[in-house]
């Protein structure tokens, strides 16, 4: 989770990613951020995020995103 929080903080240093759960709903993350996140996550965690997993529910919070990473790692 720490690595993910570092990646997110590099995108938006002013956001408290540990408590925010409306990253998509409040337009904190935009489409370019999502693309950057997917690339960084793929590189750091050695997982590929399939297109069907690129939905707001998976990107609305750091916890949801980390749950997605863990799920993909288990596959």
PDB file with SEQRES, HELIX, SHEET and CRYST1 records, atoms N, CA, C and O in Angstrom:
SEQRES   1 A   75  UNK UNK UNK UNK UNK UNK UNK UNK UNK UNK UNK UNK UNK          
SEQRES   2 A   75  UNK UNK UNK UNK UNK UNK UNK UNK UNK UNK UNK UNK UNK          
SEQRES   3 A   75  UNK UNK UNK UNK UNK UNK UNK UNK UNK UNK UNK UNK UNK          
SEQRES   4 A   75  UNK UNK UNK UNK UNK UNK UNK UNK UNK UNK UNK UNK UNK          
SEQRES   5 A   75  UNK UNK UNK UNK UNK UNK UNK UNK UNK UNK UNK UNK UNK          
SEQRES   6 A   75  UNK UNK UNK UNK UNK UNK UNK UNK UNK UNK                      
HELIX    1 AA1 UNK A    2  UNK A   11  1                                  10    
HELIX    2 AA2 UNK A   31  UNK A   45  1                                  15    
HELIX    3 AA3 UNK A   51  UNK A   53  5                                   3    
HELIX    4 AA4 UNK A   56  UNK A   59  1                                   4    
HELIX    5 AA5 UNK A   62  UNK A   74  1                                  13    
CRYST1    1.000    1.000    1.000  90.00  90.00  90.00 P 1           1          
ATOM      1  N   UNK A   1       0.825  -1.199   0.000  1.00  0.00           N  
ATOM      2  CA  UNK A   1       0.000   0.000   0.000  1.00  0.00           C  
ATOM      3  C   UNK A   1       0.863   1.255   0.000  1.00  0.00           C  
ATOM      4  O   UNK A   1       0.496   2.267  -0.596  1.00  0.00           O  
ATOM      5  N   UNK A   2       2.010   1.185   0.669  1.00  0.00           N  
ATOM      6  CA  UNK A   2       2.890   2.350   0.756  1.00  0.00           C  
ATOM      7  C   UNK A   2       3.371   2.795  -0.626  1.00  0.00           C  
ATOM      8  O   UNK A   2       3.429   3.990  -0.918  1.00  0.00           O  
ATOM      9  N   UNK A   3       3.710   1.838  -1.460  1.00  0.00           N  
ATOM     10  CA  UNK A   3       4.169   2.168  -2.818  1.00  0.00           C  
ATOM     11  C   UNK A   3       3.047   2.838  -3.598  1.00  0.00           C  
ATOM     12  O   UNK A   3       3.275   3.820  -4.304  1.00  0.00           O  
ATOM     13  N   UNK A   4       1.838   2.307  -3.470  1.00  0.00           N  
ATOM     14  CA  UNK A   4       0.691   2.894  -4.157  1.00  0.00           C  
ATOM     15  C   UNK A   4       0.454   4.324  -3.687  1.00  0.00           C  
ATOM     16  O   UNK A   4       0.199   5.208  -4.505  1.00  0.00           O  
ATOM     17  N   UNK A   5       0.533   4.557  -2.403  1.00  0.00           N  
ATOM     18  CA  UNK A   5       0.341   5.910  -1.873  1.00  0.00           C  
ATOM     19  C   UNK A   5       1.417   6.863  -2.386  1.00  0.00           C  
ATOM     20  O   UNK A   5       1.137   8.036  -2.632  1.00  0.00           O  
ATOM     21  N   UNK A   6       2.634   6.371  -2.548  1.00  0.00           N  
ATOM     22  CA  UNK A   6       3.706   7.200  -3.117  1.00  0.00           C  
ATOM     23  C   UNK A   6       3.392   7.567  -4.564  1.00  0.00           C  
ATOM     24  O   UNK A   6       3.574   8.714  -4.972  1.00  0.00           O  
ATOM     25  N   UNK A   7       2.920   6.594  -5.334  1.00  0.00           N  
ATOM     26  CA  UNK A   7       2.566   6.846  -6.741  1.00  0.00           C  
ATOM     27  C   UNK A   7       1.460   7.894  -6.812  1.00  0.00           C  
ATOM     28  O   UNK A   7       1.543   8.840  -7.595  1.00  0.00           O  
ATOM     29  N   UNK A   8       0.434   7.723  -5.998  1.00  0.00           N  
ATOM     30  CA  UNK A   8      -0.679   8.673  -5.995  1.00  0.00           C  
ATOM     31  C   UNK A   8      -0.219  10.058  -5.559  1.00  0.00           C  
ATOM     32  O   UNK A   8      -0.638  11.060  -6.139  1.00  0.00           O  
ATOM     33  N   UNK A   9       0.627  10.124  -4.553  1.00  0.00           N  
ATOM     34  CA  UNK A   9       1.112  11.414  -4.055  1.00  0.00           C  
ATOM     35  C   UNK A   9       1.947  12.154  -5.086  1.00  0.00           C  
ATOM     36  O   UNK A   9       1.960  13.384  -5.115  1.00  0.00           O  
ATOM     37  N   UNK A  10       2.641  11.411  -5.926  1.00  0.00           N  
ATOM     38  CA  UNK A  10       3.408  12.059  -7.000  1.00  0.00           C  
ATOM     39  C   UNK A  10       2.475  12.735  -7.993  1.00  0.00           C  
ATOM     40  O   UNK A  10       2.817  13.767  -8.569  1.00  0.00           O  
ATOM     41  N   UNK A  11       1.293  12.151  -8.193  1.00  0.00           N  
ATOM     42  CA  UNK A  11       0.323  12.747  -9.120  1.00  0.00           C  
ATOM     43  C   UNK A  11      -0.325  13.994  -8.527  1.00  0.00           C  
ATOM     44  O   UNK A  11      -0.472  15.014  -9.202  1.00  0.00           O  
ATOM     45  N   UNK A  12      -0.712  13.897  -7.252  1.00  0.00           N  
ATOM     46  CA  UNK A  12      -1.409  14.999  -6.582  1.00  0.00           C  
ATOM     47  C   UNK A  12      -0.931  15.092  -5.137  1.00  0.00           C  
ATOM     48  O   UNK A  12      -1.552  14.513  -4.245  1.00  0.00           O  
ATOM     49  N   UNK A  13       0.155  15.807  -4.894  1.00  0.00           N  
ATOM     50  CA  UNK A  13       0.715  15.903  -3.538  1.00  0.00           C  
ATOM     51  C   UNK A  13      -0.227  16.534  -2.512  1.00  0.00           C  
ATOM     52  O   UNK A  13      -0.045  16.344  -1.310  1.00  0.00           O  
ATOM     53  N   UNK A  14      -1.223  17.276  -2.970  1.00  0.00           N  
ATOM     54  CA  UNK A  14      -2.118  17.997  -2.075  1.00  0.00           C  
ATOM     55  C   UNK A  14      -3.310  17.173  -1.582  1.00  0.00           C  
ATOM     56  O   UNK A  14      -4.109  17.667  -0.787  1.00  0.00           O  
ATOM     57  N   UNK A  15      -3.440  15.922  -2.042  1.00  0.00           N  
ATOM     58  CA  UNK A  15      -4.605  15.095  -1.701  1.00  0.00           C  
ATOM     59  C   UNK A  15      -4.233  14.082  -0.619  1.00  0.00           C  
ATOM     60  O   UNK A  15      -3.165  13.472  -0.662  1.00  0.00           O  
ATOM     61  N   UNK A  16      -5.126  13.916   0.344  1.00  0.00           N  
ATOM     62  CA  UNK A  16      -4.949  12.898   1.385  1.00  0.00           C  
ATOM     63  C   UNK A  16      -5.552  11.589   0.878  1.00  0.00           C  
ATOM     64  O   UNK A  16      -6.736  11.318   1.080  1.00  0.00           O  
ATOM     65  N   UNK A  17      -4.731  10.795   0.224  1.00  0.00           N  
ATOM     66  CA  UNK A  17      -5.211   9.573  -0.405  1.00  0.00           C  
ATOM     67  C   UNK A  17      -5.593   8.490   0.597  1.00  0.00           C  
ATOM     68  O   UNK A  17      -6.312   7.554   0.248  1.00  0.00           O  
ATOM     69  N   UNK A  18      -5.128   8.604   1.825  1.00  0.00           N  
ATOM     70  CA  UNK A  18      -5.475   7.592   2.825  1.00  0.00           C  
ATOM     71  C   UNK A  18      -6.920   7.717   3.282  1.00  0.00           C  
ATOM     72  O   UNK A  18      -7.510   6.729   3.720  1.00  0.00           O  
ATOM     73  N   UNK A  19      -7.498   8.896   3.193  1.00  0.00           N  
ATOM     74  CA  UNK A  19      -8.873   9.075   3.646  1.00  0.00           C  
ATOM     75  C   UNK A  19      -9.863   9.399   2.534  1.00  0.00           C  
ATOM     76  O   UNK A  19     -11.068   9.246   2.731  1.00  0.00           O  
ATOM     77  N   UNK A  20      -9.399   9.836   1.390  1.00  0.00           N  
ATOM     78  CA  UNK A  20     -10.292  10.230   0.306  1.00  0.00           C  
ATOM     79  C   UNK A  20     -10.853   8.989  -0.404  1.00  0.00           C  
ATOM     80  O   UNK A  20     -10.109   8.088  -0.792  1.00  0.00           O  
ATOM     81  N   UNK A  21     -12.177   8.967  -0.563  1.00  0.00           N  
ATOM     82  CA  UNK A  21     -12.800   7.852  -1.278  1.00  0.00           C  
ATOM     83  C   UNK A  21     -13.698   8.337  -2.414  1.00  0.00           C  
ATOM     84  O   UNK A  21     -14.643   7.658  -2.814  1.00  0.00           O  
ATOM     85  N   UNK A  22     -13.382   9.526  -2.923  1.00  0.00           N  
ATOM     86  CA  UNK A  22     -14.145  10.093  -4.041  1.00  0.00           C  
ATOM     87  C   UNK A  22     -13.196  10.624  -5.123  1.00  0.00           C  
ATOM     88  O   UNK A  22     -13.435  11.680  -5.708  1.00  0.00           O  
ATOM     89  N   UNK A  23     -12.141   9.892  -5.372  1.00  0.00           N  
ATOM     90  CA  UNK A  23     -11.122  10.362  -6.320  1.00  0.00           C  
ATOM     91  C   UNK A  23     -11.686  10.559  -7.727  1.00  0.00           C  
ATOM     92  O   UNK A  23     -11.331  11.515  -8.417  1.00  0.00           O  
ATOM     93  N   UNK A  24     -12.556   9.659  -8.142  1.00  0.00           N  
ATOM     94  CA  UNK A  24     -13.172   9.779  -9.465  1.00  0.00           C  
ATOM     95  C   UNK A  24     -14.402  10.678  -9.380  1.00  0.00           C  
ATOM     96  O   UNK A  24     -14.576  11.586 -10.194  1.00  0.00           O  
ATOM     97  N   UNK A  25     -15.258  10.416  -8.379  1.00  0.00           N  
ATOM     98  CA  UNK A  25     -16.509  11.172  -8.236  1.00  0.00           C  
ATOM     99  C   UNK A  25     -16.275  12.670  -8.139  1.00  0.00           C  
ATOM    100  O   UNK A  25     -17.061  13.455  -8.667  1.00  0.00           O  
ATOM    101  N   UNK A  26     -15.192  13.077  -7.464  1.00  0.00           N  
ATOM    102  CA  UNK A  26     -14.891  14.501  -7.305  1.00  0.00           C  
ATOM    103  C   UNK A  26     -13.886  15.020  -8.341  1.00  0.00           C  
ATOM    104  O   UNK A  26     -13.360  16.124  -8.202  1.00  0.00           O  
ATOM    105  N   UNK A  27     -13.629  14.235  -9.356  1.00  0.00           N  
ATOM    106  CA  UNK A  27     -12.724  14.613 -10.451  1.00  0.00           C  
ATOM    107  C   UNK A  27     -11.315  14.959  -9.980  1.00  0.00           C  
ATOM    108  O   UNK A  27     -10.645  15.806 -10.572  1.00  0.00           O  
ATOM    109  N   UNK A  28     -10.872  14.303  -8.917  1.00  0.00           N  
ATOM    110  CA  UNK A  28      -9.500  14.498  -8.456  1.00  0.00           C  
ATOM    111  C   UNK A  28      -8.547  13.808  -9.425  1.00  0.00           C  
ATOM    112  O   UNK A  28      -7.500  14.349  -9.778  1.00  0.00           O  
ATOM    113  N   UNK A  29      -8.925  12.607  -9.848  1.00  0.00           N  
ATOM    114  CA  UNK A  29      -8.157  11.885 -10.866  1.00  0.00           C  
ATOM    115  C   UNK A  29      -8.868  12.023 -12.204  1.00  0.00           C  
ATOM    116  O   UNK A  29     -10.069  11.774 -12.312  1.00  0.00           O  
ATOM    117  N   UNK A  30      -8.114  12.421 -13.221  1.00  0.00           N  
ATOM    118  CA  UNK A  30      -8.696  12.502 -14.565  1.00  0.00           C  
ATOM    119  C   UNK A  30      -8.170  11.340 -15.413  1.00  0.00           C  
ATOM    120  O   UNK A  30      -7.427  10.490 -14.923  1.00  0.00           O  
ATOM    121  N   UNK A  31      -8.558  11.316 -16.662  1.00  0.00           N  
ATOM    122  CA  UNK A  31      -8.201  10.186 -17.529  1.00  0.00           C  
ATOM    123  C   UNK A  31      -6.684  10.052 -17.703  1.00  0.00           C  
ATOM    124  O   UNK A  31      -6.170   8.937 -17.794  1.00  0.00           O  
ATOM    125  N   UNK A  32      -5.982  11.153 -17.750  1.00  0.00           N  
ATOM    126  CA  UNK A  32      -4.523  11.082 -17.871  1.00  0.00           C  
ATOM    127  C   UNK A  32      -3.896  10.499 -16.609  1.00  0.00           C  
ATOM    128  O   UNK A  32      -2.930   9.740 -16.679  1.00  0.00           O  
ATOM    129  N   UNK A  33      -4.457  10.863 -15.447  1.00  0.00           N  
ATOM    130  CA  UNK A  33      -3.985  10.289 -14.183  1.00  0.00           C  
ATOM    131  C   UNK A  33      -4.209   8.781 -14.166  1.00  0.00           C  
ATOM    132  O   UNK A  33      -3.350   8.027 -13.708  1.00  0.00           O  
ATOM    133  N   UNK A  34      -5.351   8.347 -14.660  1.00  0.00           N  
ATOM    134  CA  UNK A  34      -5.671   6.912 -14.679  1.00  0.00           C  
ATOM    135  C   UNK A  34      -4.668   6.168 -15.551  1.00  0.00           C  
ATOM    136  O   UNK A  34      -4.177   5.107 -15.166  1.00  0.00           O  
ATOM    137  N   UNK A  35      -4.364   6.712 -16.711  1.00  0.00           N  
ATOM    138  CA  UNK A  35      -3.396   6.077 -17.611  1.00  0.00           C  
ATOM    139  C   UNK A  35      -2.020   6.011 -16.939  1.00  0.00           C  
ATOM    140  O   UNK A  35      -1.338   4.988 -17.007  1.00  0.00           O  
ATOM    141  N   UNK A  36      -1.628   7.090 -16.303  1.00  0.00           N  
ATOM    142  CA  UNK A  36      -0.352   7.114 -15.585  1.00  0.00           C  
ATOM    143  C   UNK A  36      -0.350   6.085 -14.461  1.00  0.00           C  
ATOM    144  O   UNK A  36       0.621   5.349 -14.287  1.00  0.00           O  
ATOM    145  N   UNK A  37      -1.435   6.038 -13.704  1.00  0.00           N  
ATOM    146  CA  UNK A  37      -1.548   5.065 -12.612  1.00  0.00           C  
ATOM    147  C   UNK A  37      -1.431   3.633 -13.115  1.00  0.00           C  
ATOM    148  O   UNK A  37      -0.715   2.820 -12.531  1.00  0.00           O  
ATOM    149  N   UNK A  38      -2.132   3.329 -14.193  1.00  0.00           N  
ATOM    150  CA  UNK A  38      -2.102   1.973 -14.746  1.00  0.00           C  
ATOM    151  C   UNK A  38      -0.674   1.602 -15.148  1.00  0.00           C  
ATOM    152  O   UNK A  38      -0.223   0.489 -14.878  1.00  0.00           O  
ATOM    153  N   UNK A  39       0.026   2.515 -15.781  1.00  0.00           N  
ATOM    154  CA  UNK A  39       1.413   2.254 -16.188  1.00  0.00           C  
ATOM    155  C   UNK A  39       2.319   2.063 -14.975  1.00  0.00           C  
ATOM    156  O   UNK A  39       3.132   1.139 -14.948  1.00  0.00           O  
ATOM    157  N   UNK A  40       2.183   2.929 -13.975  1.00  0.00           N  
ATOM    158  CA  UNK A  40       3.011   2.834 -12.772  1.00  0.00           C  
ATOM    159  C   UNK A  40       2.717   1.553 -11.993  1.00  0.00           C  
ATOM    160  O   UNK A  40       3.636   0.886 -11.517  1.00  0.00           O  
ATOM    161  N   UNK A  41       1.450   1.216 -11.867  1.00  0.00           N  
ATOM    162  CA  UNK A  41       1.057  -0.003 -11.149  1.00  0.00           C  
ATOM    163  C   UNK A  41       1.584  -1.229 -11.881  1.00  0.00           C  
ATOM    164  O   UNK A  41       2.091  -2.162 -11.258  1.00  0.00           O  
ATOM    165  N   UNK A  42       1.466  -1.224 -13.189  1.00  0.00           N  
ATOM    166  CA  UNK A  42       1.981  -2.341 -13.981  1.00  0.00           C  
ATOM    167  C   UNK A  42       3.473  -2.519 -13.760  1.00  0.00           C  
ATOM    168  O   UNK A  42       3.959  -3.643 -13.629  1.00  0.00           O  
ATOM    169  N   UNK A  43       4.190  -1.421 -13.720  1.00  0.00           N  
ATOM    170  CA  UNK A  43       5.639  -1.458 -13.533  1.00  0.00           C  
ATOM    171  C   UNK A  43       6.019  -1.870 -12.114  1.00  0.00           C  
ATOM    172  O   UNK A  43       6.874  -2.737 -11.932  1.00  0.00           O  
ATOM    173  N   UNK A  44       5.400  -1.266 -11.116  1.00  0.00           N  
ATOM    174  CA  UNK A  44       5.761  -1.501  -9.715  1.00  0.00           C  
ATOM    175  C   UNK A  44       5.304  -2.858  -9.181  1.00  0.00           C  
ATOM    176  O   UNK A  44       6.022  -3.513  -8.425  1.00  0.00           O  
ATOM    177  N   UNK A  45       4.102  -3.269  -9.584  1.00  0.00           N  
ATOM    178  CA  UNK A  45       3.514  -4.481  -9.012  1.00  0.00           C  
ATOM    179  C   UNK A  45       3.524  -5.669  -9.970  1.00  0.00           C  
ATOM    180  O   UNK A  45       3.140  -6.777  -9.593  1.00  0.00           O  
ATOM    181  N   UNK A  46       3.966  -5.439 -11.215  1.00  0.00           N  
ATOM    182  CA  UNK A  46       4.025  -6.486 -12.235  1.00  0.00           C  
ATOM    183  C   UNK A  46       2.656  -7.134 -12.457  1.00  0.00           C  
ATOM    184  O   UNK A  46       2.539  -8.359 -12.504  1.00  0.00           O  
ATOM    185  N   UNK A  47       1.633  -6.301 -12.593  1.00  0.00           N  
ATOM    186  CA  UNK A  47       0.292  -6.765 -12.923  1.00  0.00           C  
ATOM    187  C   UNK A  47      -0.227  -5.964 -14.106  1.00  0.00           C  
ATOM    188  O   UNK A  47       0.162  -4.816 -14.320  1.00  0.00           O  
ATOM    189  N   UNK A  48      -1.107  -6.588 -14.865  1.00  0.00           N  
ATOM    190  CA  UNK A  48      -1.786  -5.899 -15.948  1.00  0.00           C  
ATOM    191  C   UNK A  48      -3.236  -5.703 -15.545  1.00  0.00           C  
ATOM    192  O   UNK A  48      -3.916  -6.649 -15.148  1.00  0.00           O  
ATOM    193  N   UNK A  49      -3.701  -4.471 -15.652  1.00  0.00           N  
ATOM    194  CA  UNK A  49      -5.091  -4.172 -15.306  1.00  0.00           C  
ATOM    195  C   UNK A  49      -5.917  -4.290 -16.587  1.00  0.00           C  
ATOM    196  O   UNK A  49      -5.770  -3.482 -17.504  1.00  0.00           O  
ATOM    197  N   UNK A  50      -6.795  -5.311 -16.645  1.00  0.00           N  
ATOM    198  CA  UNK A  50      -7.617  -5.479 -17.844  1.00  0.00           C  
ATOM    199  C   UNK A  50      -8.629  -4.346 -17.996  1.00  0.00           C  
ATOM    200  O   UNK A  50      -9.030  -3.719 -17.015  1.00  0.00           O  
ATOM    201  N   UNK A  51      -9.028  -4.098 -19.222  1.00  0.00           N  
ATOM    202  CA  UNK A  51      -9.945  -2.990 -19.525  1.00  0.00           C  
ATOM    203  C   UNK A  51     -11.225  -3.065 -18.705  1.00  0.00           C  
ATOM    204  O   UNK A  51     -11.748  -2.032 -18.286  1.00  0.00           O  
ATOM    205  N   UNK A  52     -11.740  -4.277 -18.468  1.00  0.00           N  
ATOM    206  CA  UNK A  52     -13.001  -4.395 -17.726  1.00  0.00           C  
ATOM    207  C   UNK A  52     -12.863  -4.008 -16.254  1.00  0.00           C  
ATOM    208  O   UNK A  52     -13.869  -3.812 -15.571  1.00  0.00           O  
ATOM    209  N   UNK A  53     -11.635  -3.896 -15.763  1.00  0.00           N  
ATOM    210  CA  UNK A  53     -11.393  -3.480 -14.374  1.00  0.00           C  
ATOM    211  C   UNK A  53     -11.198  -1.965 -14.251  1.00  0.00           C  
ATOM    212  O   UNK A  53     -11.098  -1.439 -13.143  1.00  0.00           O  
ATOM    213  N   UNK A  54     -11.146  -1.275 -15.374  1.00  0.00           N  
ATOM    214  CA  UNK A  54     -10.950   0.181 -15.355  1.00  0.00           C  
ATOM    215  C   UNK A  54     -12.324   0.839 -15.237  1.00  0.00           C  
ATOM    216  O   UNK A  54     -12.880   1.369 -16.199  1.00  0.00           O  
ATOM    217  N   UNK A  55     -12.845   0.778 -14.008  1.00  0.00           N  
ATOM    218  CA  UNK A  55     -14.157   1.342 -13.688  1.00  0.00           C  
ATOM    219  C   UNK A  55     -13.995   2.245 -12.466  1.00  0.00           C  
ATOM    220  O   UNK A  55     -13.073   2.057 -11.672  1.00  0.00           O  
ATOM    221  N   UNK A  56     -14.882   3.218 -12.315  1.00  0.00           N  
ATOM    222  CA  UNK A  56     -14.744   4.163 -11.202  1.00  0.00           C  
ATOM    223  C   UNK A  56     -14.622   3.505  -9.830  1.00  0.00           C  
ATOM    224  O   UNK A  56     -13.862   3.977  -8.985  1.00  0.00           O  
ATOM    225  N   UNK A  57     -15.360   2.425  -9.599  1.00  0.00           N  
ATOM    226  CA  UNK A  57     -15.324   1.777  -8.286  1.00  0.00           C  
ATOM    227  C   UNK A  57     -13.909   1.344  -7.900  1.00  0.00           C  
ATOM    228  O   UNK A  57     -13.558   1.366  -6.720  1.00  0.00           O  
ATOM    229  N   UNK A  58     -13.100   0.955  -8.875  1.00  0.00           N  
ATOM    230  CA  UNK A  58     -11.744   0.484  -8.594  1.00  0.00           C  
ATOM    231  C   UNK A  58     -10.733   1.618  -8.420  1.00  0.00           C  
ATOM    232  O   UNK A  58      -9.623   1.386  -7.941  1.00  0.00           O  
ATOM    233  N   UNK A  59     -11.101   2.823  -8.800  1.00  0.00           N  
ATOM    234  CA  UNK A  59     -10.165   3.946  -8.760  1.00  0.00           C  
ATOM    235  C   UNK A  59     -10.630   5.087  -7.857  1.00  0.00           C  
ATOM    236  O   UNK A  59      -9.985   6.135  -7.812  1.00  0.00           O  
ATOM    237  N   UNK A  60     -11.737   4.901  -7.139  1.00  0.00           N  
ATOM    238  CA  UNK A  60     -12.294   5.975  -6.319  1.00  0.00           C  
ATOM    239  C   UNK A  60     -11.533   6.207  -5.024  1.00  0.00           C  
ATOM    240  O   UNK A  60     -11.671   7.260  -4.401  1.00  0.00           O  
ATOM    241  N   UNK A  61     -10.723   5.222  -4.613  1.00  0.00           N  
ATOM    242  CA  UNK A  61      -9.930   5.391  -3.395  1.00  0.00           C  
ATOM    243  C   UNK A  61      -8.659   4.557  -3.505  1.00  0.00           C  
ATOM    244  O   UNK A  61      -8.572   3.628  -4.307  1.00  0.00           O  
ATOM    245  N   UNK A  62      -7.689   4.908  -2.688  1.00  0.00           N  
ATOM    246  CA  UNK A  62      -6.447   4.123  -2.660  1.00  0.00           C  
ATOM    247  C   UNK A  62      -6.742   2.709  -2.183  1.00  0.00           C  
ATOM    248  O   UNK A  62      -6.145   1.752  -2.677  1.00  0.00           O  
ATOM    249  N   UNK A  63      -7.658   2.566  -1.224  1.00  0.00           N  
ATOM    250  CA  UNK A  63      -8.010   1.240  -0.709  1.00  0.00           C  
ATOM    251  C   UNK A  63      -8.620   0.370  -1.796  1.00  0.00           C  
ATOM    252  O   UNK A  63      -8.275  -0.805  -1.917  1.00  0.00           O  
ATOM    253  N   UNK A  64      -9.522   0.936  -2.586  1.00  0.00           N  
ATOM    254  CA  UNK A  64     -10.149   0.180  -3.677  1.00  0.00           C  
ATOM    255  C   UNK A  64      -9.116  -0.198  -4.725  1.00  0.00           C  
ATOM    256  O   UNK A  64      -9.134  -1.310  -5.253  1.00  0.00           O  
ATOM    257  N   UNK A  65      -8.234   0.713  -5.017  1.00  0.00           N  
ATOM    258  CA  UNK A  65      -7.191   0.449  -6.007  1.00  0.00           C  
ATOM    259  C   UNK A  65      -6.237  -0.629  -5.509  1.00  0.00           C  
ATOM    260  O   UNK A  65      -5.821  -1.495  -6.280  1.00  0.00           O  
ATOM    261  N   UNK A  66      -5.893  -0.582  -4.241  1.00  0.00           N  
ATOM    262  CA  UNK A  66      -5.005  -1.591  -3.679  1.00  0.00           C  
ATOM    263  C   UNK A  66      -5.692  -2.956  -3.631  1.00  0.00           C  
ATOM    264  O   UNK A  66      -5.048  -3.984  -3.839  1.00  0.00           O  
ATOM    265  N   UNK A  67      -6.984  -2.966  -3.361  1.00  0.00           N  
ATOM    266  CA  UNK A  67      -7.746  -4.227  -3.386  1.00  0.00           C  
ATOM    267  C   UNK A  67      -7.722  -4.823  -4.792  1.00  0.00           C  
ATOM    268  O   UNK A  67      -7.604  -6.038  -4.950  1.00  0.00           O  
ATOM    269  N   UNK A  68      -7.834  -3.979  -5.806  1.00  0.00           N  
ATOM    270  CA  UNK A  68      -7.745  -4.446  -7.194  1.00  0.00           C  
ATOM    271  C   UNK A  68      -6.374  -5.050  -7.461  1.00  0.00           C  
ATOM    272  O   UNK A  68      -6.274  -6.124  -8.055  1.00  0.00           O  
ATOM    273  N   UNK A  69      -5.328  -4.376  -7.032  1.00  0.00           N  
ATOM    274  CA  UNK A  69      -3.962  -4.886  -7.237  1.00  0.00           C  
ATOM    275  C   UNK A  69      -3.812  -6.248  -6.564  1.00  0.00           C  
ATOM    276  O   UNK A  69      -3.282  -7.183  -7.164  1.00  0.00           O  
ATOM    277  N   UNK A  70      -4.275  -6.361  -5.319  1.00  0.00           N  
ATOM    278  CA  UNK A  70      -4.159  -7.637  -4.610  1.00  0.00           C  
ATOM    279  C   UNK A  70      -4.931  -8.741  -5.319  1.00  0.00           C  
ATOM    280  O   UNK A  70      -4.459  -9.874  -5.418  1.00  0.00           O  
ATOM    281  N   UNK A  71      -6.122  -8.403  -5.812  1.00  0.00           N  
ATOM    282  CA  UNK A  71      -6.935  -9.382  -6.541  1.00  0.00           C  
ATOM    283  C   UNK A  71      -6.212  -9.849  -7.798  1.00  0.00           C  
ATOM    284  O   UNK A  71      -6.210 -11.040  -8.109  1.00  0.00           O  
ATOM    285  N   UNK A  72      -5.601  -8.919  -8.520  1.00  0.00           N  
ATOM    286  CA  UNK A  72      -4.883  -9.271  -9.740  1.00  0.00           C  
ATOM    287  C   UNK A  72      -3.624 -10.086  -9.449  1.00  0.00           C  
ATOM    288  O   UNK A  72      -3.262 -10.973 -10.223  1.00  0.00           O  
ATOM    289  N   UNK A  73      -2.958  -9.786  -8.337  1.00  0.00           N  
ATOM    290  CA  UNK A  73      -1.772 -10.538  -7.946  1.00  0.00           C  
ATOM    291  C   UNK A  73      -2.119 -11.984  -7.593  1.00  0.00           C  
ATOM    292  O   UNK A  73      -1.309 -12.889  -7.795  1.00  0.00           O  
ATOM    293  N   UNK A  74      -3.319 -12.197  -7.067  1.00  0.00           N  
ATOM    294  CA  UNK A  74      -3.755 -13.535  -6.660  1.00  0.00           C  
ATOM    295  C   UNK A  74      -4.171 -14.406  -7.843  1.00  0.00           C  
ATOM    296  O   UNK A  74      -4.282 -15.624  -7.709  1.00  0.00           O  
ATOM    297  N   UNK A  75      -4.396 -13.794  -8.984  1.00  0.00           N  
ATOM    298  CA  UNK A  75      -4.848 -14.566 -10.158  1.00  0.00           C  
ATOM    299  C   UNK A  75      -3.718 -15.311 -10.820  1.00  0.00           C  
ATOM    300  O   UNK A  75      -3.934 -16.003 -11.814  1.00  0.00           O  
TER     301      UNK A  75                                                      
END                                                                             
